[in-house]
Amino acid sequence: MLIRSALRRTVLYVDAYGLTRLRILVAGAELWLGFVIVLTHGGRRPAHENTKIDLAYLRNLPADAVKY
């Protein structure tokens, strides 16, 4: 999501101010970084999807631990 947002901003700058060598390099770096992130995180799920809630721990929390 972060890389997509950065690429979108780069495209907006190109539309507004024109294409420059630096903007080409920045877009290439953003695409490369996005590709690397996809390769390293390929089929893995985020940690929060794989963890289970420890209900026993939650039941033993003191009353002042509950946010109102």
Order of alpha helices (4+ residues) and beta strands (2+ residues): alpha-alpha-alpha-alpha
